[in-house]
Amino acid sequence: MILSTDTTHLILLGLLFAAFIVQAWYWLFYYRRAAFAKPAKADAKISLPPLSVVICARNEAENLARFLPDVLKQDYPSYEVVVVNDCSEDGTDDVLGSLVKQYPHLRVSMIQRDPGFTHTKKLAMLIGIKAAKNDLLVFTDADCRPASPRWLREVAAAAGKEKTDIVIGYGAYMTEKGLLNSYIRYETMFIAMQYYGMTLAGKPYMGVGRNLAYRKTFFFEKGGFGPHNHIMSGDDDLFVNRTATADNCSLMLAGDSFTYSVAAKSPGEWFKQKRRHLTAAAWYKNEDKMRLFLEPFSRVTWYGLLITMLVMLASWPVVAFLALARFVMRAVILKKASTLFNERQLWFISLFFDILAPFLTAFLYLTNRRKGKGRETWK
């Protein structure tokens, strides 16, 4: 049966409208929650329990020398920093030895290289967790710096909320010149809109190890890294995905609570990071994988149908109205999000990235499946 031109137009218009509805659902129900969330006002009376910062480092001498002092100089009454030196061969020992002399609250654990045994980052984290003296554990990376000396106070404020076992923070990337840096920062902000928005909607699914906290007792009650212990990636998001609920998570929203990391300098370095993250995402709960798949799928469908309808000049007033409505909705929400996450300069370039992102992610996902799993180390 051959469809008439009018019937084809109606079918395409119906599919375009369906894609618009799905997009509107994500932007209004999830992303809007994150963008319009308001940081809690500072409370001078909040409890400041002793806590432990855990950092795993492998060949990070330069980054530790540059960023670790910012972690060690936090405006916090009682805390320790546990650095796990995981088989480093670059002078990390010397850097940590020098810093230990300056900061008595810095403690170092060592993992010696065993040629016959390859381990994941989870082993280094487990050693750090066991070495920590305090119940409240805060995690960041060796190439991260806190946005403020009040970072740990923000962690404590979020952890002090009733029933909180997991504290999820924003791990941004430092601003540098170049399109790759802009894209990495945009994608990081967009993903944060996802996991912040879904957490606020009662559907927490991930956190980032650059800025994450949970309780030591909670970690062991939940069986540690459990069924994901053998996976090279996912030491942060898979633990959150498996254990987070609508009631036991708190978000950090204030700018003082953010951390900033060094972004990948080359496409190859960034591809490697993304492939590791995509490998972890394959182990998410099925409902989370479906939610994360549906948004980019509907976005690709939206743009494909939009271009087709505009070329055909079919029902163009309706098509133009839907396109304008999505643009305005997205622009307003993204503007608020870029202010919240301190990425205001990304707002103008975001339209191009909005089109590029799902195609690039699909490409990385397909090449990752072709490459296979378990062939690389964590660092």
VEXKEDREN-927688 format. One record per residue (C-alpha): x, y, z. Coordinates in nm, 4 decimals. Layout:
# VEXKEDREN-927688
x=X y=Y z=Z
...
END
This chain:
# VEXKEDREN-927688
x=0.0000 y=0.0000 z=0.0000
x=0.1374 y=0.3414 z=-0.0966
x=0.0581 y=0.6215 z=0.1495
x=-0.0548 y=0.9571 z=0.0191
x=0.1586 y=1.2635 z=0.0747
x=-0.0941 y=1.4027 z=0.3220
x=-0.0950 y=1.0759 z=0.5189
x=0.2856 y=1.0710 z=0.5289
x=0.2872 y=1.4283 z=0.6575
x=0.0425 y=1.3380 z=0.9342
x=0.2446 y=1.0329 z=1.0408
x=0.5676 y=1.2321 z=1.0505
x=0.3956 y=1.5146 z=1.2382
x=0.2605 y=1.2668 z=1.4917
x=0.6069 y=1.1188 z=1.5451
x=0.7563 y=1.4675 z=1.5784
x=0.4954 y=1.5568 z=1.8390
x=0.5668 y=1.2332 z=2.0281
x=0.9410 y=1.3138 z=2.0317
x=0.8573 y=1.6646 z=2.1540
x=0.6477 y=1.5254 z=2.4402
x=0.9298 y=1.2937 z=2.5508
x=1.1805 y=1.5794 z=2.5343
x=0.9466 y=1.8083 z=2.7284
x=0.9042 y=1.5412 z=2.9941
x=1.2784 y=1.5163 z=3.0558
x=1.3396 y=1.8906 z=3.0511
x=1.0415 y=1.9850 z=3.2670
x=1.0236 y=1.6886 z=3.5051
x=1.3951 y=1.6160 z=3.5570
x=1.6281 y=1.8888 z=3.4313
x=1.4127 y=2.1765 z=3.5549
x=1.4306 y=2.0371 z=3.9086
x=1.8096 y=2.0552 z=3.8996
x=1.8293 y=2.3936 z=3.7277
x=1.5885 y=2.5677 z=3.9659
x=1.7065 y=2.3974 z=4.2854
x=1.8237 y=2.6463 z=4.5451
x=2.1291 y=2.5872 z=4.7658
x=2.0487 y=2.5761 z=5.1350
x=2.1509 y=2.8797 z=5.3351
x=2.4634 y=2.8375 z=5.5443
x=2.3833 y=2.7343 z=5.8987
x=2.6436 y=2.8194 z=6.1597
x=2.4898 y=2.5599 z=6.3936
x=2.5310 y=2.2565 z=6.1697
x=2.7063 y=1.9550 z=6.3143
x=3.0647 y=1.9096 z=6.1960
x=3.1510 y=1.5452 z=6.2695
x=3.5044 y=1.4196 z=6.2133
x=3.5447 y=1.2881 z=5.8612
x=3.7981 y=1.1208 z=5.6344
x=3.8858 y=1.2247 z=5.2797
x=3.9983 y=0.9283 z=5.0676
x=4.2068 y=0.9796 z=4.7516
x=4.3490 y=0.7043 z=4.5318
x=4.6566 y=0.7980 z=4.3313
x=4.8620 y=0.6185 z=4.0721
x=5.1474 y=0.8162 z=3.9140
x=4.9936 y=1.1457 z=4.0218
x=5.2999 y=1.3235 z=4.1645
x=5.2414 y=1.6453 z=3.9699
x=4.8701 y=1.6646 z=4.0487
x=4.9188 y=1.5814 z=4.4162
x=5.1782 y=1.8551 z=4.4518
x=4.9420 y=2.0986 z=4.2815
x=4.6029 y=2.0128 z=4.4315
x=4.6412 y=1.8124 z=4.7535
x=4.7348 y=2.1210 z=4.9628
x=4.3879 y=2.2663 z=4.8871
x=4.2332 y=1.9528 z=5.0374
x=4.4677 y=1.9676 z=5.3367
x=4.3863 y=2.3345 z=5.4076
x=4.0117 y=2.2982 z=5.4491
x=3.8325 y=2.5142 z=5.7050
x=3.7118 y=2.2166 z=5.9051
x=3.7757 y=2.1353 z=6.2712
x=3.8543 y=1.7634 z=6.2595
x=3.9404 y=1.5611 z=5.9511
x=4.2060 y=1.3403 z=5.7998
x=4.3151 y=1.2846 z=5.4426
x=4.4009 y=0.9272 z=5.3449
x=4.5933 y=0.8957 z=5.0188
x=4.6352 y=0.5463 z=4.8774
x=4.9544 y=0.5368 z=4.6700
x=4.8661 y=0.2637 z=4.4232
x=5.1839 y=0.1267 z=4.2649
x=5.3141 y=0.4692 z=4.1607
x=5.6470 y=0.4943 z=3.9803
x=5.6751 y=0.8690 z=3.9198
x=5.7863 y=1.0325 z=4.2438
x=5.4486 y=1.0235 z=4.4179
x=5.6306 y=0.8812 z=4.7215
x=5.8505 y=1.1903 z=4.7466
x=5.5614 y=1.4340 z=4.7106
x=5.3559 y=1.2594 z=4.9779
x=5.6571 y=1.2270 z=5.2067
x=5.7132 y=1.6017 z=5.1874
x=5.3462 y=1.6838 z=5.2497
x=5.3212 y=1.4440 z=5.5468
x=5.5859 y=1.6515 z=5.7232
x=5.3792 y=1.9680 z=5.6757
x=5.0326 y=1.8302 z=5.7464
x=4.9938 y=1.5885 z=6.0389
x=4.6374 y=1.4994 z=5.9311
x=4.7679 y=1.3466 z=5.6073
x=4.8050 y=0.9680 z=5.6131
x=4.9408 y=0.7461 z=5.3359
x=4.8690 y=0.3830 z=5.2520
x=5.0789 y=0.1932 z=4.9987
x=5.0042 y=-0.0779 z=4.7443
x=5.3154 y=-0.2471 z=4.6057
x=5.3193 y=-0.3614 z=4.2445
x=5.2743 y=-0.7358 z=4.1875
x=5.3598 y=-0.8381 z=3.8266
x=5.1296 y=-1.1365 z=3.8522
x=4.8241 y=-0.9491 z=3.9776
x=4.6232 y=-0.6713 z=3.8112
x=4.3695 y=-0.4980 z=4.0311
x=4.0974 y=-0.2374 z=3.9848
x=4.0683 y=0.0992 z=4.1553
x=3.8166 y=-0.0605 z=4.3893
x=4.0994 y=-0.2389 z=4.5722
x=4.2759 y=0.0922 z=4.6323
x=3.9495 y=0.2450 z=4.7498
x=3.8790 y=-0.0465 z=4.9813
x=4.2224 y=-0.0067 z=5.1393
x=4.1564 y=0.3649 z=5.1870
x=3.8134 y=0.3004 z=5.3337
x=3.9493 y=0.0466 z=5.5813
x=4.2356 y=0.2796 z=5.6752
x=3.9985 y=0.5701 z=5.7433
x=3.9381 y=0.6393 z=6.1130
x=3.6036 y=0.8167 z=6.0745
x=3.2597 y=0.7014 z=5.9653
x=3.1858 y=0.9843 z=5.7223
x=3.3977 y=0.9270 z=5.4112
x=3.4544 y=1.1888 z=5.1402
x=3.5973 y=1.0918 z=4.8015
x=3.7774 y=1.2951 z=4.5401
x=4.0561 y=1.2422 z=4.2865
x=4.4229 y=1.3344 z=4.2864
x=4.3702 y=1.5796 z=4.0001
x=4.0871 y=1.7632 z=4.1796
x=4.0798 y=2.0791 z=4.3827
x=3.7883 y=2.1928 z=4.5994
x=3.6191 y=2.5126 z=4.4881
x=3.6496 y=2.6551 z=4.8385
x=3.8073 y=2.5981 z=5.1811
x=3.4467 y=2.5388 z=5.2943
x=3.4024 y=2.2308 z=5.0772
x=3.4007 y=1.9874 z=5.3701
x=3.1544 y=2.2072 z=5.5591
x=2.9151 y=2.1698 z=5.2661
x=2.9646 y=1.7930 z=5.2740
x=2.8879 y=1.7865 z=5.6465
x=2.5771 y=2.0017 z=5.5987
x=2.4407 y=1.7651 z=5.3324
x=2.5342 y=1.4557 z=5.5343
x=2.3591 y=1.5984 z=5.8396
x=2.0176 y=1.5827 z=5.6766
x=1.7861 y=1.3161 z=5.8163
x=1.8358 y=0.9607 z=5.6820
x=2.1264 y=1.0625 z=5.4589
x=2.3778 y=0.7888 z=5.3795
x=2.5037 y=0.9202 z=5.0434
x=2.6044 y=1.2757 z=4.9535
x=2.6245 y=1.3554 z=4.5832
x=2.8234 y=1.6560 z=4.4618
x=2.9154 y=1.8219 z=4.1358
x=3.2571 y=1.7442 z=3.9907
x=3.3308 y=2.0089 z=3.7288
x=3.6268 y=2.0503 z=3.4964
x=3.8618 y=2.3464 z=3.4848
x=3.8150 y=2.5991 z=3.2063
x=4.0795 y=2.5979 z=2.9348
x=4.0934 y=2.7066 z=2.5730
x=3.9642 y=2.4842 z=2.2959
x=3.6448 y=2.3242 z=2.1666
x=3.7198 y=1.9902 z=2.3353
x=3.7376 y=2.1544 z=2.6784
x=3.4090 y=2.3358 z=2.6162
x=3.2393 y=2.0136 z=2.5112
x=3.3710 y=1.8187 z=2.8109
x=3.2454 y=2.0883 z=3.0468
x=2.9086 y=2.1067 z=2.8715
x=2.8603 y=1.7308 z=2.8820
x=2.9641 y=1.7203 z=3.2486
x=2.7083 y=1.9904 z=3.3305
x=2.4355 y=1.8161 z=3.1280
x=2.5001 y=1.4815 z=3.2982
x=2.4890 y=1.6610 z=3.6336
x=2.1487 y=1.8016 z=3.5375
x=2.0431 y=1.4427 z=3.4782
x=2.1612 y=1.2854 z=3.8004
x=2.0713 y=1.5896 z=4.0136
x=1.7267 y=1.6126 z=3.8542
x=1.6569 y=1.2423 z=3.8840
x=1.7739 y=1.2394 z=4.2451
x=1.5385 y=1.5289 z=4.3222
x=1.2609 y=1.3327 z=4.1484
x=1.3273 y=1.0332 z=4.3757
x=1.5183 y=0.8340 z=4.1115
x=1.8883 y=0.8580 z=4.2096
x=2.1109 y=0.6566 z=3.9802
x=2.4727 y=0.7802 z=4.0043
x=2.7321 y=1.0066 z=4.1608
x=3.0844 y=1.1005 z=4.0595
x=3.3935 y=0.9912 z=4.2502
x=3.5410 y=1.3393 z=4.2134
x=3.2900 y=1.4642 z=4.4709
x=3.1056 y=1.1981 z=4.6652
x=3.0538 y=1.1000 z=5.0275
x=2.8989 y=0.8109 z=5.2163
x=2.9232 y=0.6467 z=5.5536
x=3.1712 y=0.3699 z=5.6225
x=2.9120 y=0.1683 z=5.8130
x=2.6685 y=0.2045 z=5.5223
x=2.9344 y=0.0866 z=5.2759
x=2.9978 y=-0.2366 z=5.4647
x=2.6292 y=-0.2931 z=5.5483
x=2.5612 y=-0.2900 z=5.1734
x=2.8388 y=-0.5376 z=5.0992
x=3.0963 y=-0.2910 z=4.9720
x=3.1357 y=-0.2918 z=4.5950
x=2.9514 y=-0.6240 z=4.5924
x=2.8628 y=-0.7735 z=4.2539
x=3.0566 y=-0.5008 z=4.0697
x=3.3889 y=-0.5642 z=4.2406
x=3.5440 y=-0.7245 z=3.9307
x=3.4530 y=-0.4389 z=3.6942
x=3.7414 y=-0.2074 z=3.6089
x=3.5255 y=0.1081 z=3.6249
x=3.2251 y=0.2110 z=3.8293
x=3.3823 y=0.2412 z=4.1741
x=3.1608 y=0.5464 z=4.2329
x=2.8478 y=0.5399 z=4.0153
x=2.7815 y=0.1653 z=4.0407
x=2.7899 y=0.1740 z=4.4204
x=2.5417 y=0.4639 z=4.4171
x=2.3285 y=0.2946 z=4.1512
x=2.3023 y=-0.0213 z=4.3596
x=2.2417 y=0.1356 z=4.7016
x=2.0802 y=0.4780 z=4.6540
x=1.7114 y=0.5289 z=4.7280
x=1.4726 y=0.8217 z=4.7198
x=1.5287 y=0.8738 z=5.0930
x=1.8986 y=0.8177 z=5.1617
x=2.0614 y=1.0707 z=4.9237
x=2.1410 y=1.4400 z=4.9646
x=2.2711 y=1.6803 z=4.7016
x=2.5273 y=1.9562 z=4.7377
x=2.4169 y=2.2643 z=4.5424
x=2.6291 y=2.5540 z=4.6671
x=2.9253 y=2.6679 z=4.4621
x=3.1541 y=2.6092 z=4.7618
x=3.0680 y=2.2390 z=4.7416
x=3.1974 y=2.1824 z=4.3874
x=3.5293 y=2.0291 z=4.2902
x=3.7300 y=2.1061 z=3.9769
x=3.9375 y=1.8532 z=3.7842
x=4.1841 y=1.8670 z=3.4982
x=4.0009 y=1.7878 z=3.1740
x=4.1372 y=1.5560 z=2.9070
x=4.3823 y=1.7348 z=2.6779
x=4.3271 y=1.5239 z=2.3658
x=4.0351 y=1.3434 z=2.2002
x=4.2126 y=1.0099 z=2.2565
x=4.2437 y=1.0689 z=2.6309
x=3.8807 y=1.1776 z=2.6522
x=3.7616 y=0.8765 z=2.4461
x=3.9389 y=0.6465 z=2.6897
x=3.7650 y=0.8107 z=2.9866
x=3.4251 y=0.7972 z=2.8171
x=3.4626 y=0.4316 z=2.7235
x=3.5379 y=0.3486 z=3.0857
x=3.2263 y=0.5367 z=3.1972
x=3.0107 y=0.3695 z=2.9335
x=3.1353 y=0.0289 z=3.0469
x=3.0118 y=0.1089 z=3.3969
x=2.6756 y=0.2357 z=3.2666
x=2.6115 y=-0.1061 z=3.1109
x=2.5782 y=-0.2403 z=3.4680
x=2.3147 y=0.0105 z=3.5808
x=1.9693 y=-0.1068 z=3.6805
x=1.7485 y=-0.1743 z=3.3787
x=1.5053 y=0.1064 z=3.4621
x=1.7938 y=0.3551 z=3.4808
x=1.9392 y=0.2345 z=3.1509
x=1.5995 y=0.2809 z=2.9873
x=1.5641 y=0.6351 z=3.1216
x=1.9139 y=0.7246 z=3.0055
x=1.8544 y=0.5722 z=2.6608
x=1.5152 y=0.7283 z=2.5930
x=1.6249 y=1.0928 z=2.6195
x=1.9074 y=1.0886 z=2.3596
x=1.7028 y=0.8565 z=2.1366
x=1.4097 y=1.0979 z=2.1399
x=1.6521 y=1.3868 z=2.0776
x=1.8002 y=1.2223 z=1.7669
x=1.4478 y=1.1384 z=1.6500
x=1.3406 y=1.4970 z=1.7123
x=1.6176 y=1.6516 z=1.5064
x=1.5823 y=1.3992 z=1.2251
x=1.2074 y=1.4529 z=1.1928
x=1.2404 y=1.8288 z=1.2357
x=1.4839 y=1.8557 z=0.9450
x=1.2681 y=1.6249 z=0.7314
x=0.9516 y=1.8254 z=0.7966
x=1.1213 y=2.1571 z=0.7290
x=1.2682 y=2.0313 z=0.4006
x=0.9276 y=1.9021 z=0.2948
x=0.7631 y=2.2287 z=0.4045
x=0.4985 y=2.0097 z=0.5661
x=0.2709 y=2.1623 z=0.8315
x=0.5414 y=2.4235 z=0.8821
x=0.3425 y=2.6498 z=1.1232
x=0.2949 y=2.3583 z=1.3651
x=0.6517 y=2.2399 z=1.3172
x=0.7877 y=2.5905 z=1.3735
x=0.5791 y=2.6283 z=1.6898
x=0.7074 y=2.2987 z=1.8333
x=1.0674 y=2.3883 z=1.7436
x=1.0348 y=2.7294 z=1.9082
x=0.8687 y=2.5819 z=2.2169
x=1.1487 y=2.3288 z=2.2678
x=1.4152 y=2.5929 z=2.2047
x=1.2678 y=2.8334 z=2.4608
x=1.2093 y=2.5593 z=2.7185
x=1.5623 y=2.4322 z=2.6786
x=1.7188 y=2.7798 z=2.6739
x=1.5486 y=2.8917 z=2.9962
x=1.6299 y=2.5737 z=3.1878
x=1.9859 y=2.5541 z=3.0596
x=2.0411 y=2.9203 z=3.1455
x=1.9454 y=2.8508 z=3.5061
x=2.1544 y=2.5334 z=3.5151
x=2.4613 y=2.7079 z=3.3771
x=2.4267 y=2.9655 z=3.6557
x=2.3826 y=2.6996 z=3.9245
x=2.6860 y=2.5013 z=3.8058
x=2.8936 y=2.8133 z=3.7372
x=2.9242 y=2.7434 z=3.3635
x=2.7558 y=3.0569 z=3.2265
x=2.9860 y=3.0878 z=2.9250
x=2.8676 y=2.7516 z=2.7872
x=2.5108 y=2.8629 z=2.7287
x=2.5632 y=3.0080 z=2.3795
x=2.7450 y=2.7079 z=2.2330
x=2.5064 y=2.4563 z=2.3852
x=2.2730 y=2.4344 z=2.0823
x=2.5459 y=2.2808 z=1.8681
x=2.6455 y=2.0438 z=2.1484
x=2.2797 y=1.9466 z=2.1969
x=2.2773 y=1.8069 z=1.8434
x=2.6255 y=1.6536 z=1.8587
x=2.6122 y=1.4791 z=2.1971
x=2.3779 y=1.1815 z=2.1294
x=2.5550 y=1.0922 z=1.8039
x=2.8964 y=1.1092 z=1.9678
x=2.7817 y=0.9012 z=2.2642
x=2.6302 y=0.6402 z=2.0307
x=2.9573 y=0.6220 z=1.8371
x=3.1591 y=0.5731 z=2.1557
x=2.9138 y=0.3110 z=2.2839
x=2.9325 y=0.1072 z=1.9628
x=3.3131 y=0.1250 z=1.9422
x=3.3325 y=0.0325 z=2.3102
x=3.1273 y=-0.2836 z=2.2508
x=3.3466 y=-0.3741 z=1.9555
x=3.6618 y=-0.3203 z=2.1594
x=3.5477 y=-0.5495 z=2.4391
x=3.5845 y=-0.5371 z=2.8169
x=3.8548 y=-0.5928 z=3.0705
x=4.1591 y=-0.5028 z=2.8627
x=4.2789 y=-0.1930 z=3.0435
x=4.3738 y=-0.0851 z=3.3923
x=4.2081 y=0.1901 z=3.5913
x=4.4948 y=0.4349 z=3.5413
END
